[in-house]
Amino acid sequence: MNLPDRIAFTIPGTEFAVYWYAILITLGIIAAVVIAGLCAKIRRMPKDTAIDLCLAAVPLGLIFARLYYVLFELESFTTFADIINVRSGGLAIPGGIIGGFLGVCIYSLIKKKRVMGYADIIAPGLALAQAIGRWGNFFNQEAYGVAVTNPKLLFFPFAVRIENCALDGCECTVAQHGHLATFFYESMFCLIIFAVLMFLTVRKKMKHNGDIFLVYALLYSLGRGVIEGFRTDSLMLGEHIRVTQLLCAVIFVTVVLIIVIRAILEKRAGHVLCAMDYDEYYIPDDSKNVEEVTAEEDLEHSDSDDDEDETEFFEDVEDGDGVHTDSEIENEDSTVTDTDSQD
C-alpha cells in the first residue's frame, strides 16, 4: 500500500499545484450535471434544466460545505484567509447537500414549480458525484477508519495506510499498520444508491413527486450513519456525539415519518397525494418562442379543418348525396325548358 501523492500536476512555469481532490470534485460535478440532464429528459423537462440547476445549486453547495466544516472546527481557524482556503481541505458533504438543496428551492420558486420534482432529477447524479469525489479523500489521506493491525487484513480496499492520522500514539509510518478504508466503503455504497435511483427513474417506478429524492435521503443517511461510526476524523459535538451521525439519524427518521404520514393521509383521501406528473414541467419546444408555437398550432388546426371538409365531401359522394345521374340531369334540363316555354 503505497502512500498517494495528493498533487496531480503543477502548472508549467508556475508553482501552482493542482490537487487530485479538486480534479475529482470537478469530475463529480460534471457527472452530476450529465445525469441530471438525462433524468430531466425522462421527466419531460426543458433541455437546459440541468445546467440551470447546476448554476443554482453548486455555488451554494460549496459554500455550505465549507461553512459546515468550519462551524465544527472553529478552533482550527484563526483568520478569514484560513476559512476560505479550501485548498487545505475541509468540505463536508452534509453541508454541501443542505446548500445545494437550498439552491434548488430558490430555483423552483423562480420557476414556480414544485421543488421535489427538481430534487428528483438531481438525486441520482448527486450520488454518483459523491462516489467519485470520495476518492479525493484517498489522495488527501482523510475520511479513514480505525486502525487495522492484523497483517492478513492489510490490503486495499479493506485497509489503507495513513501517514499522519488523528489517533494518539498511532504509528502509521510502520509498514504493518493501516486503517479501515471508510472512504472506499462510502464510495461503493454511493454507486449502489446511484444504480438504484437510475433504475427507479428510467423504469418510472415511483408514483409520488419527490420519491426519488426521498429514497436517496433514506439510503444515504442509513449508509453514511453506519460508516461514520468507524471513522476517526469525524466532526464532533462535544466529546461523544458525531455530528454527521446525529444529522443522518434525524434525516432517516424524518423521511420515514413523511412516508408513513403520507400513506395514512392517502388512505383517508382515497387517492395519491403529490402524484408524479410527467407533464408538469413539460414545454413542447423550449427553443421556440410563444408566437412561433401559436402560429404552428393555428396552421395545424387549419389543416385539420381542411381534412375534415375533404372527408365530409367524399363521404357524401359515397352516400350518393351531391352526385347526379344522367337521367336526373336530363329531367332538370327538361324542367328548365318547360319553364321557359311557359314564360
SEKE-422296 format. One record per atom (N, C-alpha, C, CB): residue in one letter; x, y, z. Coordinates in steps of 0.2 Angstrom, whole numbers, plus 5000, padded with zeros to 4 digits. Glycine has a CB too. Layout:
REM SEKE-422296
AXYZ ...
END
This chain:
REM SEKE-422296
M500449945000 M500050005000 M500450065000 M499550005006 N500650094994 N501050154994 N500650214995 N501350164987 L500950264999 L500550325000 L500450364994 L500950365005 P499850394993 P499750434987 P500050504987 P498950434986 D500150534981 D500350594981 D499750644979 D500850604975 R499550684984 R498950724983 R499050774977 R498850764989 I499650794974 I499750834969 I499650804962 I500350874969 A499250824958 A499150784951 A499650814947 A498450804948 F499750884946 F500250914942 F500350984944 F500050904935 T500851014942 T501051084943 T501051124936 T501751094947 I500651174936 I500551214930 I501251234928 I500151274931 P501451224922 P502151244919 P502351314920 P502251224912 G502951334922 G503151404923 G502851434929 G502851444917 T502451394933 T502251424940 T502351374945 T501451444939 E502251394951 E502251344957 E501551324959 E502651374963 F501051344955 F500351324957 F500251254956 F499851364953 A500051214961 A499951144961 A499251134960 A500251104967 V499051084956 V498351064955 V498250994959 V498151054948 Y497850994964 Y497750934968 Y497250884965 Y497550954975 W497350824966 W496850764964 W496150784967 W497150704966 Y496150804973 Y495550824976 Y495050864972 Y495650854983 A495350924970 A495050974965 A494850934959 A495451034964 I495250894956 I495050864949 I494450814950 I495650824947 L494450784956 L493950734957 L493250764959 L494150684962 I493350824962 I492750854964 I492450884958 I492850914969 T492850914953 T492650944947 T492250884942 T493150974943 L492650824942 L492350774938 L491650754941 L492850714938 G491650754948 G490950734951 G490450784949 G491050734958 I490550844949 I490050894947 I489850884940 I490350964948 I490350874935 I490150864928 I489750804927 I490850864924 A489950754931 A489550694930 A488850704933 A489850634934 A488750744938 A488050754941 A487650794936 A488150794948 V487950844933 V487550884928 V487350844922 V488050944925 V487750794920 V487650754914 V487050704916 V488250714912 I487050674922 I486550634924 I485850664925 I486750594930 A485950724928 A485350774929 A485050784922 A485550834933 G485450794917 G485150814911 G484750754908 G485650824906 L485050694909 L484650634907 L484050624911 L485150564908 C484050634917 C483450624921 C482950684919 C483650634929 A483150744918 A482750794916 A482350774909 A483050864915 K482650744905 K482350724898 K481850674900 K482950694894 I481950624904 I481450574906 I480850604909 I481750524911 R480950664913 R480450694916 R480150744912 R480650724923 R480350754906 R480050794901 R480150874903 R479250784900 M480750884905 M480850954907 M481250984902 M481250954914 P481251054901 P481651094896 P482451064896 P481651164898 K482751064891 K483351044890 K483951074894 K483551044883 D483851144896 D484351174900 D484251174907 D484351254897 T483751134909 T483551124916 T484151104921 T483051084918 A484551054918 A485151034922 A485651084923 A485450974919 I485851124918 I486351174918 I486051234923 I486451204911 D485451254922 D485151304927 D485251284934 D484451314925 L485051214935 L485051194942 L485751194945 L484751124943 C486251174941 C486951174942 C487151244945 C487351144937 L486951294941 L487151364942 L486851384949 L486951404937 A486251354950 A485951374957 A486251334963 A485251364956 A486351274962 A486551234967 A487251224969 A486251164966 V487651224964 V488351214965 V488751264969 V488751204959 P488651334968 P488951384972 P488751384979 P488851454969 L488151374980 L487851374987 L488051304991 L487051374987 G488151254987 G488351194990 G489051194992 G488251134984 L489551224988 L490251234990 L490251274996 L490651264984 I489851334996 I489951375002 I489751345008 I489551445000 F489151315008 F488851275014 F489351215016 F488151255013 A489651185011 A490051135013 A490651155017 A490351095007 R490951215015 R491451245019 R491251275026 R491751305015 L490651305026 L490351335032 L490251275037 L489751375031 Y489951225035 Y489851165039 Y490451145043 Y489451105035 Y490951135039 Y491651115042 Y491951165047 Y492151095036 V491851225045 V492251275049 V491851285055 V492251345045 L491151285055 L490751295062 L490951235067 L490051285060 F491151175065 F491351125070 F492051115071 F491051065068 E492451165068 E493151165069 E493451235069 E493551125062 L493051275073 L493251345074 L493951355077 L492751375078 E494151315081 E494751315085 E495351315080 E494851265090 S495251285074 S495751275069 S495851335064 S495651205065 F495451385065 F495451435060 F495551505064 F494851445056 T496051545063 T496151605066 T496051665062 T496951605069 T496051655055 T495951715051 T495451695046 T496651745048 F495151755043 F494751745037 F495051705031 F494451815035 A495651725030 A496051685025 A496051615026 A496751715024 D496151595032 D496151525034 D495451485032 D496351505041 I494951525033 I494251505032 I494151485025 I493751555035 I494351535021 I494151525013 I494751485010 I494151595010 N495251465013 N495751425010 N495551355009 N496451435014 V495151335004 V494951265004 V495451225001 V494251264999 R495951254998 R496551204996 R496851165001 R497051254992 S496751185007 S497051145013 S496551085015 S497151185019 G495951085012 G495451035013 G494951065018 G495750975017 G494451025019 G493851045024 G493251065020 G494151105027 L492951015016 L492251025013 L491850965016 L492351025006 A491350985019 A490850925022 A490250915018 A490650955029 I490150855016 I489650835011 I488950855014 I489650755010 P488850845020 P488150865023 P487950935022 P488050845030 G488450975023 G488351045022 G488251065015 G488951085024 G488651025010 G488551035003 G487851015001 G489050994999 I487550965003 I486950945002 I486450995004 I486750875005 I486451025010 I486051075013 I486051135008 I486251095020 G486651155007 G486751215002 G486451204995 G487451235002 G486551144992 G486351134986 G485551124986 G486651064983 F485251104991 F484551094991 F484251164992 F484351054997 L484551204995 L484351274996 L484351314989 L484751315001 G484851294985 G484951324978 G484351304974 G485551314975 V484151234975 V483651204971 V482951234973 V483551134972 C482851254979 C482251284982 C482151354979 C482251294990 I482751394979 I482751454976 I482551454968 I483451494976 Y482851404965 Y482651394958 Y481951384956 Y483151344955 S481651334961 S480951314960 S480551374961 S480851254965 L480651424966 L480251474967 L480251524961 L480551514973 I480851534958 I480951574952 I480451544946 I481651584950 K480551474945 K480151444940 K479451434942 K480451384938 K479251444948 K478551424951 K478351354950 K478051474947 K478751314951 K478651234950 K478851204957 K479051204945 R478551144958 R478651104964 R479451084965 R478251044964 V479751104970 V480451094971 V480651014971 V480651124978 M480150974973 M480350904974 M480450874967 M479850864978 G480150894962 G480250874955 G480950884953 G479750904950 Y481250944954 Y481950964953 Y482450924957 Y482051034954 A482250904964 A482650864968 A482750794965 A482350864975 D482150774962 D482150704960 D482750694954 D481450684957 I482750744950 I483250734944 I483950744946 I483050784938 I484050784952 I484750794955 I485050734959 I484750854959 A484550694962 A484750644967 A485250594964 A484150614970 P485050564958 P485550514955 P486250534954 P485250484949 G486250594951 G486950624949 G487250644955 G486850684945 L486950664961 L487250684967 L487550624970 L486750714972 A487250564970 A487550504972 A488150484969 A487050444972 L488150494962 L488750474958 L489350524959 L488550474950 A489150584960 A489650634962 A490050624968 A489350704962 Q489650604973 Q489950584980 Q490350524979 Q489350564985 A490150474975 A490550414974 A491250434971 A490250364969 I491250484966 I491850504963 I492250544967 I491750544956 G491950594971 G492350644975 G492650604981 G491850694977 R492350554983 R492650514989 R493350494988 R492250454991 W493550484982 W494250464980 W494750524981 W494350444973 G494450584982 G494950644984 G495150634991 G494550704983 N494750594995 N494950585002 N495550535002 N494450555006 F495550494997 F496150444997 F496850484995 F496050394991 F496750524991 F497450564989 F497550614995 F497350604983 N497050634999 N497150685004 N497350645011 N496650735005 Q497250585011 Q497350545017 Q496950565022 Q498150545019 E496250565021 E495750585026 E495150535025 E495550655025 A494650545030 A494050505030 A494250435030 A493650525023 Y494650415035 Y494850345036 Y494550325042 Y495650345036 G494650255043 G494350225049 G494850205055 G493950165047 V494650165059 V495050145065 V495650105062 V494650105070 A496150095067 A496750065065 A496649985064 A497250075070 V497049965059 V497049895057 V497749865058 V496749875050 T497849815063 T498449795065 T498549715062 T498549795072 N498049685060 N498049615058 N498449615051 N497349585058 P498949585051 P499349585044 P498949555038 P499949545045 K498449505040 K498049475035 K497549525032 K497749415038 L497449575036 L496849625033 L497149685030 L496449645039 L497849695030 L498149755027 L498249745020 L498849755030 F497649755017 F497649755009 F497049805007 F497449685006 F497249835002 F496749884999 F496249844995 F497049944995 P495549854995 P495249914998 P495049905005 P494649934994 F495149855009 F494949845015 F495249895020 F495049775018 A495949905019 A496349955023 A496749995019 A496749915028 V496950055022 V497350105018 V497950135023 V496950155015 R498550145021 R499050175025 R498850245026 R499750155023 I498950275032 I498850345033 I499550375036 I498250365037 E499850425033 E500450445035 E500450485042 E500850495030 N499950525043 N499850565049 N499150565051 N500050635048 C498950515055 C498250505057 C498050545063 C498050435058 A497450545065 A497250585071 A497250545077 A496550615070 L497450485077 L497450445083 L498050455087 L497450365081 D497950465094 D498550475098 D498950415098 D498350505105 G499650425097 G500150365098 G500050325092 G499950335104 C499750335087 C499650295081 C500250305076 C499050305077 E500650245075 E501250255071 E501050225064 E501850215074 C500850265060 C500550245053 C501150245048 C500050295050 T501750265050 T502350255046 T502550185046 T502850305048 V502350145051 V502550075051 V502250035045 V502350045058 A502649995042 A502349965036 A501749915037 A502849915033 Q501749885043 Q501249845045 Q500749875049 Q501549785049 H500449935047 H499949975051 H499550015046 H500350015056 G498950005046 G498450045042 G497850055045 G498350005036 H497350085041 H496650105044 H496150075039 H496650175045 L495550075042 L494950055038 L494850105032 L494350045042 A494750085026 A494650125020 A493950145020 A494950095014 T493750185025 T493050205025 T492850255019 T492850245032 F493250285016 F493150325011 F492950285005 F493750375008 F493250225004 F493050174999 F492450145000 F493650124998 Y492250125006 Y491650095008 Y491050145006 Y491550085015 E491150205007 E490650255006 E490550264998 E490750325009 S491150264995 S491150274988 S490750224984 S491850274985 M490850154986 M490450104984 M489750104985 M490850034986 F489650124991 F488950124994 F488550184989 F488850145001 C488850234988 C488550284984 C488450264977 C488950354984 L488850224974 L488750194967 L488150144967 L489450154965 I488050114973 I487450064973 I486850114973 I487450024980 I486850164977 I486250214978 I486150244971 I486450274983 F486650264967 F486650284960 F486250234956 F487250304958 A486450174956 A486150124952 A485450114954 A486550054953 V485250114960 V484550104962 V484150164960 V484550094970 L484350224961 L483950284959 L483950284951 L484350344961 M484450274947 M484350274940 M483850214938 M485050264937 F483850164941 F483350104939 F482650134940 F483450044943 L482550164946 L481850194948 L481650244943 L481850214955 T482150284941 T482050344937 T481850324930 T482650394936 V482250284927 V482150254920 V481550214919 V482850214918 R481450174924 R480850124924 R480250164926 R480950064928 K480250224929 K479750264931 K479350224936 K479250284925 K479650194941 K479350154946 K479050194952 K479850114949 M479150254953 M478950294958 M478250334956 M479450344961 K477850334961 K477150374960 K477050434963 K476650324962 H477550454967 H477550524970 H478050574968 H477550514978 N477850634967 N478350684966 N478850694972 N478050754964 G479550684971 G479950684976 G480150614979 G479650724982 D479950564977 D480050494979 D480850474978 D479650444976 I481050494972 I481750484971 I482250514976 I481950504963 F482150574977 F482550614982 F482450584989 F482350684982 L481850564991 L481750534997 L482150464998 L480950524999 V482150424993 V482450364993 V483250374994 V482350324986 Y483450424990 Y484150444991 Y484350464998 Y484350504986 A483950515001 A484050535008 A483950475013 A483550585010 L483550425012 L483450375016 L484050325016 L482850335014 L484250305010 L484850265009 L485550295011 L484950235002 Y485650355009 Y486250385011 Y486350405018 Y486350455007 S485850425021 S485850435029 S485950375032 S485150475031 L485650315030 L485750255033 L486550235033 L485250205030 G486750235026 G487450205025 G487950255028 G487550205018 R487850315027 R488350365030 R488350365038 R488250435028 G487750355041 G487750345048 G488150285051 G487050345050 V488150235047 V488450175049 V489250185048 V488250115045 I489450205042 I490150205040 I490450265045 I490250225033 E490050315046 E490350365051 E490650345057 E489850425052 G490250285060 G490450255066 G491150225066 G489950205068 F491450215060 F492050185060 F492650235059 F492150135055 R492450295058 R492950345056 R493250375062 R492650405052 T493950405061 T494250435067 T494350505066 T494950395067 D494150535061 D494150605060 D493550645059 D494650615053 S493050615063 S492350645062 S492350715066 S491850595065 L491850755063 L491750815067 L491350805073 L491350865062 M491550825079 M491150805085 M490850865088 M491750785090 L490250845091 L489850895095 L489950875102 L489050895093 G490450905106 G490650885112 G491150825112 G490050855116 E491150785116 E491650735116 E491350665114 E491950725123 H490750655113 H490450585112 H489950585106 H490150565118 I489750645103 I489250645098 I489550665092 I488650695100 R489450625087 R489750635080 R489150675076 R489850565076 V489350735074 V488850775071 V488550745065 V489250845069 T488950715061 T488650685055 T488150625056 T489150665050 Q488350585061 Q487850535063 Q487250565066 Q488250495069 L487250615070 L486650645073 L486250675067 L486850705078 L486550705062 L486150735057 L485850675052 L486650775052 C486250625051 C485950565047 C485350535051 C486550515046 A485450525058 A484850495061 A484250545061 A485050495069 V484350605061 V483750655060 V483450645053 V483950725062 I483850645048 I483650645041 I483250575040 I484150645036 F483550525043 F483250455042 F482550455045 F483650395045 V482450475051 V481850475055 V481350515051 V481950495062 T481550575049 T481150625046 T480850595039 T481450685044 V481250565035 V481050535029 V480550475030 V481650505025 V480650435035 V480150385037 V479550405039 V480450335043 L479550465043 L478950495046 L478550525040 L479050555051 I478850555035 I478550585029 I478150525025 I479050615024 I478550475024 I478250415020 I477650385024 I478750355019 V477650375031 V477150345035 V476550395035 V477350335042 I476650455036 I476150505037 I475750515030 I476350575039 R476150515025 R475850525018 R475450465016 R476450535013 A475650405018 A475250345017 A474550345021 A475650285019 I474550375027 I473950375031 I473450425028 I474150395038 L473750485026 L473350535023 L473050515016 L473750595022 E473450475012 E473150445006 E472650395007 E473750415002 K472650355012 K472150305014 K471550345015 K472350265019 R471550395019 R470950435021 R470650475015 R471150485026 A471150505011 A470850545005 A470650494999 A471450585002 G470850434999 G470650384994 G471050404987 G469950394993 H471550444987 H471950454981 H472650474982 H471650504976 V473050464977 V473850484978 V473950554979 V474250454972 L474250574984 L474450644986 L475150654983 L474450654993 C475250714980 C475850734977 C476050684972 C476450744982 A475550674967 A475750624962 A476250644957 A475050604959 M476650594955 M477150614949 M476750634943 M477550544948 D476950694940 D476650714934 D477150734929 D476250784936 Y477250694924 Y477750704919 Y477650764914 Y477850634915 D477050794915 D476850844911 D476950914914 D476150844908 E477050914921 E477050974925 E477651024923 E477150954932 Y478150994921 Y478751034919 Y478851034912 Y479351014922 Y478351004908 Y478451004901 Y478351064897 Y478050944898 I478851084892 I478751134887 I478851104880 I479251194889 P478351114876 P478351074869 P479051084866 P477851104865 D479251144865 D479951154862 D480251224864 D479851154854 D480651214869 D480851274873 D481351324868 D481251264879 S481451294862 S481951334858 S481451384853 S482351284853 K480851374854 K480351414850 K480051464855 K479851374846 N479951524852 N479551574856 N478851564856 N479751644854 V478451604860 V477751594860 V477351604853 V477451634865 E477551654850 E477251674843 E477351614838 E477551734840 E477951584838 E478051534833 E477651474835 E478751514833 V477551454842 V477151394844 V476451414842 V477251384851 T476151474843 T475551484842 T475351484834 T475351554844 A475851514830 A475751504823 A475651434820 A476251544819 E476151394823 E476151324821 E475451284823 E476751284824 E475251304829 E474651274832 E474051294827 E474451294839 D474051364825 D473451384821 D473551354814 D473551464820 L474151344811 L474251304805 L473951234805 L474951304803 E474151204811 E473851134812 E473151124812 E474151104818 H472851174816 H472051174816 H471751194809 H471851234821 S472051234805 S471851254798 S471851184794 S472251304795 D472451154794 D472551094790 D472051034792 D473251064791 S471851034799 S471450984801 S470751004799 S471450974809 D470551064799 D469851084796 D469851064789 D469751164797 D470351084785 D470351064778 D470250994777 D470951084774 D470550954781 D470550874780 D469850854782 D471050844785 E469550884787 E468850864789 E468350884783 E468650904795 D468450944780 D468050964774 D468050914768 D468151034771 E468650894767 E468850844761 E468450774763 E469550834760 T468550754770 T468250694772 T467550694771 T468450674779 E467150744773 E466450754773 E466250754765 E466250824776 F466650784761 F466450784754 F466450714751 F466950824750 F466950674752 F467050604750 F466550564753 F467750574751 E466350574759 E465850534762 E465150544759 E465750554770 D465050614757 D464450624753 D464350594747 D464350704752 V464950594743 V465050554737 V464850484738 V465650564734 E465150454743 E464950384744 E464250364745 E465450354749 D463950414749 D463250404751 D462750424745 D463050444757 G463050454740 G462550474734 G462350544735 G462050434734 D462450584740 D462250654741 D462750694737 D462350674748 G462450734733 G462850784729 G463050754722 G463450804733 V462850694721 V463050654714 V462450654710 V463450584716 H462450674704 H461850674700 H461950624694 H461750744697 T461450584692 T461550544687 T461350574680 T461050474688 D461450544675 D461250574668 D460550584668 D461550534662 S460150544670 S459350554669 S459150604674 S459050484672 E459450614679 E459250674684 E459450744680 E459650664691 I460050744677 I460250804673 I459750814668 I460950794671 E459550764664 E459050774658 E458450804661 E458950714654 N458150774667 N457550794669 N457550864672 N457350754675 E458150884674 E458250954676 E458251004670 E458950964680 D458550984665 D458551024659 D457951024656 D459050994653 S457550974656 S456850974653 S456351024657 S456550904653 T456551024664 T456151064668 T456251134667 T456251044675 V456851154666 V457051224664 V456751244657 V457851224664 T456751194652 T456451214646 T455751224646 T456551154641 D455351184650 D454651194651 D454551264654 D454351134655 T454951274659 T454851344662 T454951404658 T455351344668 D455451394653 D455551444648 D454951454643 D456251434645 S454651394641 S454151394637 S453551424640 S453951324634 Q453451414646 Q452851444650 Q452951514650 Q452751414657 D453551544651 D453651614651 D453451644644 D454351624653 
END
